Amino acid sequence: MESVWWVWSQLFAKGLVYRGYKVMPYSTACNTPLSNFEVNQNYHDVTDPAVFVSFPIDQDPGFSFVAWTTTPWTLPSNLALCANPTEIYVKILDKARDQKFILMEARLCGLYKGEDEYEILEKFPGNTLAGKTYTPLFPYMEHMKATGAFKVCLDKYVTRDAGTGMVHQAPAFGEDDYRVCLANGVFKKGQEPDICPVDPTGKFLSIVTDFNGMYVKDADKHIIKKLKEGGRMVHAGTINHSYPFCWRSDTPLIYRVIPSWFIKVTDLRDKLLANNDKCYWVPEFVKEKRFKNWLADCRDWSVSRSRYWGTPIPLWMSDDGEEIVCVGSIKELEDLTGEKVTDLHRESIDHLTIPSKCGKGVLKRVPEVFDCWFESGSMPYAQQHYPFENVSQFDAKFPAEFIAEGVDQTRGWFYTLLVLATALFDKPPYKNLIVTGLVLAADGKKMSKRLKNYPDPTQVMDKYGADSLRLYLIDSPVVRADTLRFKEEGVKDVLKDVLLPWFNAYRFLVQNIIRLDKEDGIKFVYNENNPVLSNNVMDKWILSYTHTLINFVKVEMAAYRLYTVVPRLLQFIENLTNWYVRLNRSRLRGEVDLEECQASVQSLFSVLFTMIRLMAPFTPFITEMMYQNLYQSIDSSMIKGASDSIHYMMLPNYDPKMVDQEIERRVSVMQAVIETGRVLRDRNTLPIKYPLKEVVLVDADPATLTDAQSLESYIVSELNVKKLTVSSDKQKYDVKLTARPNHMILGKRLKKDFKPVSAAIAKLTDDELTEMKESGKREILGHTIGFDELHVGYEVKSESGSYAAASMHNVLVLLDLTTDQEMMDEGLAREVINRIQKLRKKAKLVPTDKISIFYEIDSKKKDNEDMSRAVRNYQDFIETGVKSPFSGEPAHENVIISEEVEVKGCKFQLILCGDVKKSSSGPVTQWPQGRPTGKYFTVTHNSISREILLQPNGHQLTVMRLQNEVKAMFGLFGRTVILNFNGSALKCTTRDLTYLDGGTVTVISA
């Protein structure tokens, strides 16, 4: 509070403070003005009177101006009318009333339902009405007519949106009214008390003799009655609209002129604009348009409020207001009053007086307190108690490196910070400023507790996780200072499309690290400082892509462009999960060879470890969970004391040597071919499980063809085709471009010419369409048609096969759609693999669970012949796909799950069995006699006990490995296992289990 006083004293000393009047939102129940922020907190839909009133014109007898208002209680205070100087106004004859009126031509519809109700007599621009006078509605202020009141003023704030184009002016109760009337000499500064006939409680003063003591809102109906009796009421109706209420008392607000202390912001305008130019804004358009325009039109700032709670304004004033002392510190107040001061709140200082130096008795503190926005603008100084202490700390941190707030703060915090910093130091208070948009309800309205038009944030986070909500908001228009219509479905999509695939990639890595340990006895250890480099092209690609991303993130984050970073991060997750992991599953699973498996696991671990560090600021919870598990496989020498949390670690370093743009280009071509091939399969209803003969890439660039050939194995595998053919000769396959018009775009634009232009488009040759594609447009029958206004496709007429063609990502791909029985059988075998994997998932089995698979098919049924042949001929293929024995023999008794499935109309039984008789070759040992030598402990489940070595075969036992051994030992396939020791569950992060020596671990399964 003392720092706030100091700020005010500096402004006062510079002559930037004065006392004046301002029209402000006012609560008659609380007897205090409200800030705009407070006004926006409580709007109600209400029904108010809406009246049209006549004002007989002195210079034009027989004609009257017509004005419209929804606040009849302000009419006794009417002092002027306002017209728009550039709009057209009319003189009319009202046929029903037999009266002549003047109003804006564009607003005739506001008073009349049809043109037959009036006759236009004359038209003229609004500027011809300037200065015309009229007869006042009431006699209360009629004396002011001699000094310039009751005349027509001009201002462009009058619009054609509502009313009559003649706006009634009550300068005591309208901000624009006050401005216009003051500028046009309707009243002078200092006359404010004379033009406001309403007291602080909202009741009329005695000057308004007909309604003296009546509350303004209650007076509406009486005023309307009085106007009807005087023949001045043209029409009375009602309007339903949203109206501000006091958030404390829930009573209607009014706008009222009140005395206030002001800061001369207009004197600082040029400096404000100059200092704004020194700041870096994101996005920039807020700086150059919204904020700059606000500064250019800035007005003096009213900083006082008539309240009890708040920082008292440190001004002591004589009774006549001539002598004022501004106090800037506690010590100064003690010196001036001679009393000890320990608290600056009103109850502690309002009684203090300062002796007058001009013989005016004693000076008393003014009753007002500061507007909270003045305190907000003083934040940089108040938080350091500057300049009373922490001067060096303040100097080191001012201006701030960056601040961030909503776009509505261009008229709030951003503005007040800049005004005070400019007034004090003539420099901006911040270097970088990040502006966010506003989050609205799904219907586009402001979120409202009363309307309950938004989901409970707690429930959203409980359902989808806080990280899903964070990513949804970060990757939305909000970070570009635009509005977002919040939809819960969007949060759900982030979880489904981003976090779950990312988590599945992480889980797949962990499973294969465990498998390496369990099946190959290799304990995986990662050290970023001593990487194991791979020669595999996909490993090189994902590592190159990762370092390209690191560089991009660092550059963009340094520029505070959050809205460019997150989309790239999400695209990276897409490439990681749907491309790298998908195309390298066999290597990661160890199905190729051990060396390839280790290289791919090393690459995937490196990428995921980099990824969680990059994503930690955006998704702090899932990255922390992943890190707590992954760090068990990280070389301890690499962590350097930061192992407690991912958030203690620095961002990964960019290594330009790891970037290989050639490989990134090659993979990009591969992706384009695969994605286009998938589209062709979808268009022709050919599931990926069924193999096809050939995919053809046609491109004139030899480098593109070479790139595709270098990754042929991935292309044929992903598209499930037998071979890839590349060609630079489009004519060889007789591929031709075809086009038809976009009816929605061209039909609307061409109208009657659409039909002949459509016919001309249909006749365009392949060469003409190719030329149009390159140029982007073509003249057709006198119209310029854009290539993007056409629906373009390809026709293929080849004698060597039945091809379909499509072009995406600048590549042309052909797919041979012909099939044979052998290919159909392979497709059926793949369908069987799919059903087995779904059944494993349903049984909650993990890849390391050892099972045998049995099937039962009634081969005598004709509908089952194809399936019987397929499973018989492709038995080895199926076993390789599921990595388990697959047999048509009768199943044994250890059945885990059995289910009837259907493929292409064939129904058959699948049975998954677990062989629990085989003990694990890991740390578990059954001892027929005596006890084992070395450190061991006992595991019990349902009265069955087993002993487990702490260091089997010299390897360190981990909790995760122990859980897998327990599942195998007791046949707990697909179940969650909790290991209890001395009443507490073992944690996966525990690395040293030697304390279990000689003890007993109890197994609980769910």
Solvent accessible surface area in square Angstrom, and as a share of the most:
residue,aa,sasa,rsa
1,M,72,0.32
2,E,20,0.09
3,S,1,0.01
4,V,6,0.04
5,W,0,0.00
6,W,37,0.13
7,V,0,0.00
8,W,0,0.00
9,S,17,0.11
10,Q,59,0.26
11,L,0,0.00
12,F,63,0.26
13,A,86,0.67
14,K,105,0.44
15,G,40,0.38
16,L,16,0.08
17,V,19,0.11
18,Y,61,0.23
19,R,111,0.41
20,G,14,0.13
21,Y,65,0.25
22,K,58,0.25
23,V,6,0.03
24,M,8,0.04
25,P,9,0.05
26,Y,8,0.03
27,S,0,0.00
28,T,10,0.06
29,A,60,0.46
30,C,50,0.30
31,N,68,0.35
32,T,5,0.03
33,P,2,0.01
34,L,0,0.00
35,S,5,0.03
36,N,110,0.57
37,F,109,0.45
38,E,14,0.06
39,V,6,0.03
40,N,81,0.41
41,Q,98,0.43
42,N,24,0.13
43,Y,82,0.31
44,H,41,0.18
45,D,121,0.62
46,V,35,0.20
47,T,88,0.51
48,D,18,0.09
49,P,26,0.17
50,A,8,0.06
51,V,0,0.00
52,F,15,0.06
53,V,1,0.01
54,S,6,0.04
55,F,0,0.00
56,P,47,0.30
57,I,7,0.04
58,D,62,0.32
59,Q,100,0.44
60,D,31,0.16
61,P,112,0.71
62,G,63,0.60
63,F,26,0.11
64,S,16,0.11
65,F,0,0.00
66,V,0,0.00
67,A,2,0.01
68,W,63,0.22
69,T,12,0.07
70,T,26,0.15
71,T,33,0.19
72,P,0,0.00
73,W,6,0.02
74,T,8,0.05
75,L,2,0.01
76,P,5,0.03
77,S,0,0.00
78,N,5,0.03
79,L,0,0.00
80,A,0,0.00
81,L,0,0.00
82,C,0,0.00
83,A,0,0.00
84,N,12,0.06
85,P,28,0.17
86,T,92,0.53
87,E,31,0.14
88,I,71,0.36
89,Y,0,0.00
90,V,0,0.00
91,K,35,0.15
92,I,0,0.00
93,L,44,0.22
94,D,1,0.00
95,K,110,0.47
96,A,98,0.76
97,R,89,0.33
98,D,113,0.59
99,Q,78,0.35
100,K,82,0.35
101,F,1,0.00
102,I,2,0.01
103,L,0,0.00
104,M,0,0.00
105,E,55,0.25
106,A,37,0.28
107,R,35,0.13
108,L,10,0.05
109,C,95,0.57
110,G,31,0.29
111,L,25,0.12
112,Y,10,0.04
113,K,204,0.86
114,G,25,0.24
115,E,142,0.64
116,D,111,0.58
117,E,64,0.29
118,Y,26,0.10
119,E,85,0.38
120,I,67,0.34
121,L,77,0.38
122,E,85,0.38
123,K,113,0.48
124,F,25,0.10
125,P,55,0.35
126,G,0,0.00
127,N,80,0.41
128,T,74,0.43
129,L,3,0.01
130,A,54,0.42
131,G,41,0.39
132,K,57,0.24
133,T,32,0.19
134,Y,0,0.00
135,T,57,0.33
136,P,12,0.07
137,L,21,0.11
138,F,16,0.07
139,P,88,0.56
140,Y,18,0.07
141,M,5,0.02
142,E,85,0.38
143,H,128,0.57
144,M,7,0.03
145,K,65,0.27
146,A,99,0.77
147,T,85,0.49
148,G,22,0.22
149,A,1,0.01
150,F,4,0.02
151,K,44,0.19
152,V,3,0.02
153,C,3,0.02
154,L,49,0.24
155,D,31,0.16
156,K,138,0.58
157,Y,63,0.24
158,V,2,0.01
159,T,68,0.39
160,R,133,0.49
161,D,116,0.60
162,A,54,0.42
163,G,10,0.10
164,T,1,0.01
165,G,2,0.02
166,M,2,0.01
167,V,47,0.27
168,H,14,0.06
169,Q,0,0.00
170,A,3,0.02
171,P,1,0.00
172,A,0,0.00
173,F,16,0.07
174,G,14,0.13
175,E,71,0.32
176,D,53,0.27
177,D,21,0.11
178,Y,25,0.10
179,R,89,0.33
180,V,2,0.01
181,C,0,0.00
182,L,49,0.24
183,A,87,0.67
184,N,56,0.29
185,G,33,0.31
186,V,1,0.00
187,F,3,0.01
188,K,128,0.54
189,K,146,0.62
190,G,56,0.54
191,Q,56,0.25
192,E,2,0.01
193,P,80,0.50
194,D,90,0.46
195,I,0,0.00
196,C,10,0.06
197,P,2,0.01
198,V,1,0.01
199,D,35,0.18
200,P,65,0.41
201,T,60,0.35
202,G,0,0.00
203,K,89,0.38
204,F,4,0.02
205,L,74,0.37
206,S,81,0.53
207,I,67,0.34
208,V,0,0.00
209,T,101,0.59
210,D,68,0.35
211,F,8,0.04
212,N,87,0.45
213,G,44,0.43
214,M,54,0.24
215,Y,51,0.20
216,V,0,0.00
217,K,40,0.17
218,D,77,0.40
219,A,0,0.00
220,D,12,0.06
221,K,131,0.56
222,H,75,0.34
223,I,0,0.00
224,I,25,0.13
225,K,124,0.53
226,K,81,0.35
227,L,4,0.02
228,K,117,0.49
229,E,120,0.54
230,G,55,0.53
231,G,53,0.51
232,R,30,0.11
233,M,30,0.14
234,V,15,0.08
235,H,87,0.39
236,A,40,0.31
237,G,28,0.27
238,T,102,0.59
239,I,52,0.26
240,N,121,0.62
241,H,52,0.23
242,S,62,0.40
243,Y,28,0.11
244,P,14,0.09
245,F,22,0.09
246,C,0,0.00
247,W,109,0.38
248,R,111,0.40
249,S,41,0.26
250,D,77,0.40
251,T,43,0.25
252,P,35,0.22
253,L,1,0.01
254,I,1,0.01
255,Y,79,0.30
256,R,28,0.10
257,V,7,0.04
258,I,10,0.05
259,P,57,0.36
260,S,0,0.00
261,W,4,0.01
262,F,11,0.04
263,I,0,0.00
264,K,64,0.27
265,V,0,0.00
266,T,50,0.29
267,D,96,0.50
268,L,11,0.06
269,R,76,0.28
270,D,112,0.58
271,K,100,0.43
272,L,0,0.00
273,L,40,0.20
274,A,51,0.40
275,N,2,0.01
276,N,1,0.00
277,D,82,0.42
278,K,130,0.55
279,C,4,0.03
280,Y,87,0.33
281,W,4,0.01
282,V,5,0.03
283,P,13,0.08
284,E,110,0.49
285,F,101,0.42
286,V,0,0.00
287,K,19,0.08
288,E,72,0.32
289,K,131,0.55
290,R,108,0.39
291,F,0,0.00
292,K,73,0.31
293,N,88,0.45
294,W,65,0.23
295,L,0,0.00
296,A,44,0.34
297,D,106,0.55
298,C,5,0.03
299,R,128,0.47
300,D,35,0.18
301,W,25,0.09
302,S,2,0.01
303,V,0,0.00
304,S,2,0.02
305,R,13,0.05
306,S,57,0.37
307,R,46,0.17
308,Y,98,0.37
309,W,180,0.63
310,G,27,0.26
311,T,4,0.02
312,P,0,0.00
313,I,0,0.00
314,P,0,0.00
315,L,0,0.00
316,W,0,0.00
317,M,39,0.17
318,S,4,0.02
319,D,133,0.69
320,D,82,0.43
321,G,30,0.29
322,E,132,0.59
323,E,19,0.09
324,I,57,0.29
325,V,34,0.19
326,C,19,0.11
327,V,0,0.00
328,G,6,0.06
329,S,17,0.11
330,I,46,0.23
331,K,138,0.59
332,E,66,0.29
333,L,0,0.00
334,E,36,0.16
335,D,100,0.52
336,L,47,0.23
337,T,25,0.15
338,G,68,0.66
339,E,85,0.38
340,K,165,0.70
341,V,9,0.05
342,T,118,0.69
343,D,49,0.26
344,L,9,0.04
345,H,67,0.30
346,R,41,0.15
347,E,95,0.43
348,S,36,0.23
349,I,0,0.00
350,D,54,0.28
351,H,122,0.54
352,L,5,0.02
353,T,51,0.30
354,I,5,0.02
355,P,87,0.55
356,S,21,0.14
357,K,178,0.75
358,C,86,0.51
359,G,75,0.72
360,K,78,0.33
361,G,53,0.51
362,V,68,0.39
363,L,0,0.00
364,K,113,0.48
365,R,19,0.07
366,V,4,0.03
367,P,88,0.55
368,E,13,0.06
369,V,1,0.01
370,F,6,0.02
371,D,4,0.02
372,C,57,0.34
373,W,48,0.17
374,F,0,0.00
375,E,54,0.24
376,S,35,0.22
377,G,0,0.00
378,S,0,0.00
379,M,62,0.28
380,P,12,0.08
381,Y,0,0.00
382,A,39,0.30
383,Q,126,0.56
384,Q,29,0.13
385,H,59,0.26
386,Y,25,0.10
387,P,43,0.27
388,F,74,0.31
389,E,85,0.38
390,N,53,0.27
391,V,68,0.39
392,S,83,0.53
393,Q,82,0.37
394,F,9,0.04
395,D,85,0.44
396,A,88,0.68
397,K,136,0.57
398,F,19,0.08
399,P,28,0.18
400,A,34,0.26
401,E,105,0.47
402,F,107,0.45
403,I,17,0.09
404,A,52,0.40
405,E,70,0.32
406,G,9,0.08
407,V,14,0.08
408,D,65,0.34
409,Q,21,0.09
410,T,0,0.00
411,R,150,0.55
412,G,6,0.06
413,W,47,0.17
414,F,0,0.00
415,Y,16,0.06
416,T,4,0.03
417,L,3,0.01
418,L,1,0.00
419,V,0,0.00
420,L,0,0.00
421,A,0,0.00
422,T,3,0.02
423,A,6,0.04
424,L,19,0.09
425,F,67,0.28
426,D,68,0.35
427,K,77,0.33
428,P,13,0.08
429,P,5,0.03
430,Y,2,0.01
431,K,93,0.39
432,N,23,0.12
433,L,0,0.00
434,I,25,0.13
435,V,0,0.00
436,T,40,0.23
437,G,7,0.07
438,L,69,0.34
439,V,55,0.32
440,L,35,0.18
441,A,1,0.01
442,A,50,0.39
443,D,79,0.41
444,G,21,0.21
445,K,121,0.51
446,K,125,0.53
447,M,59,0.26
448,S,24,0.15
449,K,172,0.73
450,R,146,0.53
451,L,92,0.46
452,K,168,0.71
453,N,36,0.18
454,Y,65,0.25
455,P,44,0.28
456,D,66,0.34
457,P,69,0.43
458,T,79,0.46
459,Q,113,0.50
460,V,2,0.01
461,M,76,0.34
462,D,113,0.59
463,K,124,0.52
464,Y,31,0.12
465,G,30,0.28
466,A,27,0.21
467,D,8,0.04
468,S,0,0.00
469,L,25,0.13
470,R,87,0.32
471,L,1,0.00
472,Y,28,0.11
473,L,53,0.26
474,I,25,0.13
475,D,58,0.30
476,S,6,0.04
477,P,41,0.26
478,V,16,0.09
479,V,14,0.08
480,R,102,0.37
481,A,12,0.09
482,D,76,0.40
483,T,66,0.39
484,L,16,0.08
485,R,138,0.50
486,F,17,0.07
487,K,105,0.44
488,E,44,0.20
489,E,114,0.51
490,G,17,0.16
491,V,0,0.00
492,K,104,0.44
493,D,62,0.32
494,V,23,0.13
495,L,45,0.23
496,K,107,0.45
497,D,84,0.43
498,V,19,0.11
499,L,9,0.04
500,L,82,0.41
501,P,31,0.20
502,W,0,0.00
503,F,58,0.24
504,N,66,0.34
505,A,3,0.02
506,Y,11,0.04
507,R,114,0.42
508,F,16,0.07
509,L,0,0.00
510,V,20,0.11
511,Q,40,0.18
512,N,5,0.02
513,I,21,0.11
514,I,29,0.15
515,R,30,0.11
516,L,0,0.00
517,D,21,0.11
518,K,50,0.21
519,E,85,0.38
520,D,64,0.33
521,G,33,0.31
522,I,45,0.23
523,K,93,0.39
524,F,18,0.07
525,V,83,0.48
526,Y,4,0.01
527,N,29,0.15
528,E,60,0.27
529,N,106,0.55
530,N,112,0.57
531,P,75,0.47
532,V,93,0.53
533,L,128,0.64
534,S,14,0.09
535,N,141,0.72
536,N,27,0.14
537,V,27,0.15
538,M,0,0.00
539,D,0,0.00
540,K,81,0.34
541,W,5,0.02
542,I,0,0.00
543,L,21,0.10
544,S,0,0.00
545,Y,36,0.14
546,T,3,0.02
547,H,28,0.13
548,T,40,0.23
549,L,3,0.02
550,I,1,0.01
551,N,59,0.30
552,F,45,0.19
553,V,4,0.02
554,K,72,0.31
555,V,81,0.47
556,E,17,0.08
557,M,73,0.32
558,A,77,0.60
559,A,19,0.15
560,Y,53,0.20
561,R,75,0.27
562,L,46,0.23
563,Y,52,0.20
564,T,38,0.22
565,V,0,0.00
566,V,0,0.00
567,P,56,0.35
568,R,79,0.29
569,L,1,0.00
570,L,34,0.17
571,Q,84,0.37
572,F,1,0.00
573,I,3,0.01
574,E,68,0.30
575,N,9,0.05
576,L,0,0.00
577,T,15,0.09
578,N,65,0.33
579,W,7,0.02
580,Y,0,0.00
581,V,3,0.02
582,R,105,0.38
583,L,20,0.10
584,N,0,0.00
585,R,92,0.34
586,S,48,0.31
587,R,15,0.06
588,L,0,0.00
589,R,76,0.28
590,G,30,0.29
591,E,79,0.35
592,V,83,0.48
593,D,69,0.36
594,L,78,0.39
595,E,137,0.62
596,E,51,0.23
597,C,0,0.00
598,Q,71,0.32
599,A,14,0.11
600,S,0,0.00
601,V,0,0.00
602,Q,14,0.06
603,S,2,0.01
604,L,0,0.00
605,F,0,0.00
606,S,20,0.13
607,V,0,0.00
608,L,1,0.00
609,F,0,0.00
610,T,7,0.04
611,M,1,0.00
612,I,0,0.00
613,R,16,0.06
614,L,2,0.01
615,M,0,0.00
616,A,6,0.04
617,P,75,0.47
618,F,8,0.03
619,T,0,0.00
620,P,23,0.14
621,F,126,0.53
622,I,25,0.12
623,T,0,0.00
624,E,40,0.18
625,M,82,0.36
626,M,0,0.00
627,Y,0,0.00
628,Q,44,0.20
629,N,31,0.16
630,L,3,0.01
631,Y,30,0.12
632,Q,32,0.14
633,S,18,0.11
634,I,4,0.02
635,D,42,0.22
636,S,87,0.56
637,S,76,0.49
638,M,17,0.07
639,I,13,0.06
640,K,164,0.70
641,G,76,0.74
642,A,16,0.12
643,S,37,0.24
644,D,104,0.54
645,S,16,0.10
646,I,3,0.01
647,H,88,0.39
648,Y,144,0.55
649,M,38,0.17
650,M,164,0.73
651,L,71,0.35
652,P,5,0.03
653,N,121,0.62
654,Y,76,0.29
655,D,51,0.27
656,P,83,0.52
657,K,185,0.78
658,M,50,0.23
659,V,36,0.20
660,D,50,0.26
661,Q,144,0.64
662,E,94,0.42
663,I,10,0.05
664,E,34,0.15
665,R,114,0.42
666,R,47,0.17
667,V,0,0.00
668,S,62,0.40
669,V,18,0.10
670,M,0,0.00
671,Q,27,0.12
672,A,6,0.05
673,V,0,0.00
674,I,0,0.00
675,E,54,0.24
676,T,0,0.00
677,G,0,0.00
678,R,67,0.24
679,V,41,0.24
680,L,2,0.01
681,R,5,0.02
682,D,115,0.60
683,R,157,0.57
684,N,55,0.28
685,T,115,0.67
686,L,39,0.19
687,P,65,0.41
688,I,62,0.31
689,K,52,0.22
690,Y,8,0.03
691,P,0,0.00
692,L,0,0.00
693,K,87,0.37
694,E,16,0.07
695,V,0,0.00
696,V,0,0.00
697,L,0,0.00
698,V,9,0.05
699,D,26,0.14
700,A,89,0.69
701,D,66,0.34
702,P,96,0.60
703,A,48,0.38
704,T,20,0.11
705,L,19,0.10
706,T,84,0.49
707,D,6,0.03
708,A,0,0.00
709,Q,97,0.43
710,S,56,0.36
711,L,1,0.01
712,E,65,0.29
713,S,75,0.49
714,Y,31,0.12
715,I,0,0.00
716,V,30,0.17
717,S,81,0.53
718,E,17,0.08
719,L,0,0.00
720,N,11,0.06
721,V,10,0.06
722,K,115,0.49
723,K,106,0.45
724,L,18,0.09
725,T,34,0.20
726,V,33,0.19
727,S,14,0.09
728,S,74,0.48
729,D,67,0.35
730,K,46,0.19
731,Q,114,0.51
732,K,133,0.56
733,Y,13,0.05
734,D,43,0.22
735,V,1,0.01
736,K,83,0.35
737,L,10,0.05
738,T,49,0.29
739,A,15,0.12
740,R,145,0.53
741,P,9,0.05
742,N,28,0.14
743,H,119,0.53
744,M,165,0.74
745,I,80,0.40
746,L,0,0.00
747,G,23,0.22
748,K,167,0.71
749,R,113,0.41
750,L,11,0.05
751,K,155,0.65
752,K,185,0.78
753,D,48,0.25
754,F,33,0.14
755,K,165,0.70
756,P,64,0.41
757,V,2,0.01
758,S,21,0.14
759,A,52,0.41
760,A,26,0.20
761,I,1,0.01
762,A,74,0.57
763,K,162,0.68
764,L,25,0.12
765,T,75,0.43
766,D,16,0.09
767,D,109,0.57
768,E,53,0.24
769,L,1,0.00
770,T,43,0.25
771,E,105,0.47
772,M,1,0.00
773,K,92,0.39
774,E,144,0.64
775,S,72,0.47
776,G,35,0.33
777,K,121,0.51
778,R,66,0.24
779,E,114,0.51
780,I,10,0.05
781,L,113,0.56
782,G,74,0.71
783,H,48,0.21
784,T,62,0.36
785,I,0,0.00
786,G,13,0.13
787,F,40,0.17
788,D,122,0.63
789,E,23,0.10
790,L,14,0.07
791,H,76,0.34
792,V,56,0.32
793,G,29,0.27
794,Y,43,0.16
795,E,82,0.37
796,V,31,0.18
797,K,133,0.56
798,S,25,0.16
799,E,184,0.83
800,S,90,0.58
801,G,21,0.20
802,S,59,0.38
803,Y,27,0.10
804,A,18,0.14
805,A,11,0.09
806,A,4,0.03
807,S,41,0.26
808,M,58,0.26
809,H,107,0.48
810,N,140,0.72
811,V,8,0.05
812,L,15,0.08
813,V,0,0.00
814,L,0,0.00
815,L,0,0.00
816,D,7,0.04
817,L,40,0.20
818,T,48,0.28
819,T,60,0.35
820,D,67,0.35
821,Q,96,0.43
822,E,124,0.55
823,M,9,0.04
824,M,73,0.33
825,D,6,0.03
826,E,18,0.08
827,G,0,0.00
828,L,14,0.07
829,A,0,0.00
830,R,75,0.27
831,E,17,0.07
832,V,0,0.00
833,I,27,0.14
834,N,42,0.22
835,R,54,0.20
836,I,0,0.00
837,Q,69,0.31
838,K,121,0.51
839,L,3,0.02
840,R,25,0.09
841,K,160,0.68
842,K,129,0.55
843,A,17,0.13
844,K,144,0.61
845,L,19,0.10
846,V,45,0.26
847,P,85,0.53
848,T,12,0.07
849,D,14,0.07
850,K,132,0.56
851,I,10,0.05
852,S,23,0.15
853,I,0,0.00
854,F,22,0.09
855,Y,31,0.12
856,E,98,0.44
857,I,32,0.16
858,D,71,0.37
859,S,67,0.43
860,K,192,0.81
861,K,121,0.51
862,K,167,0.71
863,D,113,0.58
864,N,7,0.04
865,E,92,0.41
866,D,68,0.35
867,M,2,0.01
868,S,12,0.08
869,R,62,0.23
870,A,0,0.00
871,V,2,0.01
872,R,150,0.55
873,N,93,0.48
874,Y,38,0.14
875,Q,66,0.29
876,D,109,0.56
877,F,69,0.29
878,I,0,0.00
879,E,49,0.22
880,T,97,0.57
881,G,25,0.24
882,V,2,0.01
883,K,97,0.41
884,S,12,0.08
885,P,76,0.48
886,F,1,0.00
887,S,24,0.16
888,G,46,0.44
889,E,116,0.52
890,P,121,0.76
891,A,35,0.27
892,H,66,0.30
893,E,128,0.57
894,N,39,0.20
895,V,74,0.43
896,I,52,0.27
897,I,32,0.16
898,S,54,0.35
899,E,55,0.25
900,E,106,0.48
901,V,18,0.10
902,E,87,0.39
903,V,1,0.00
904,K,133,0.56
905,G,51,0.49
906,C,3,0.02
907,K,117,0.49
908,F,5,0.02
909,Q,52,0.23
910,L,0,0.00
911,I,10,0.05
912,L,0,0.00
913,C,0,0.00
914,G,1,0.01
915,D,50,0.26
916,V,61,0.35
917,K,157,0.67
918,K,153,0.65
919,S,74,0.48
920,S,21,0.13
921,S,106,0.68
922,G,18,0.17
923,P,1,0.01
924,V,12,0.07
925,T,44,0.26
926,Q,105,0.47
927,W,90,0.31
928,P,131,0.82
929,Q,161,0.71
930,G,61,0.59
931,R,161,0.59
932,P,11,0.07
933,T,124,0.72
934,G,62,0.59
935,K,115,0.49
936,Y,52,0.20
937,F,0,0.00
938,T,28,0.16
939,V,0,0.00
940,T,32,0.19
941,H,22,0.10
942,N,119,0.61
943,S,120,0.77
944,I,81,0.41
945,S,54,0.35
946,R,61,0.22
947,E,22,0.10
948,I,1,0.00
949,L,42,0.21
950,L,4,0.02
951,Q,105,0.47
952,P,3,0.02
953,N,121,0.62
954,G,69,0.66
955,H,61,0.27
956,Q,66,0.29
957,L,0,0.00
958,T,26,0.15
959,V,2,0.01
960,M,43,0.19
961,R,15,0.06
962,L,0,0.00
963,Q,40,0.18
964,N,20,0.10
965,E,1,0.00
966,V,0,0.00
967,K,32,0.14
968,A,29,0.23
969,M,27,0.12
970,F,32,0.13
971,G,22,0.21
972,L,6,0.03
973,F,26,0.11
974,G,12,0.11
975,R,119,0.44
976,T,88,0.51
977,V,9,0.05
978,I,74,0.38
979,L,3,0.02
980,N,37,0.19
981,F,26,0.11
982,N,132,0.68
983,G,75,0.72
984,S,71,0.46
985,A,56,0.44
986,L,21,0.11
987,K,144,0.61
988,C,52,0.31
989,T,52,0.30
990,T,39,0.23
991,R,104,0.38
992,D,84,0.43
993,L,0,0.00
994,T,55,0.32
995,Y,115,0.44
996,L,0,0.00
997,D,67,0.35
998,G,64,0.61
999,G,18,0.18
1000,T,68,0.40
1001,V,0,0.00
1002,T,63,0.37
1003,V,7,0.04
1004,I,80,0.40
1005,S,33,0.21
1006,A,95,0.74
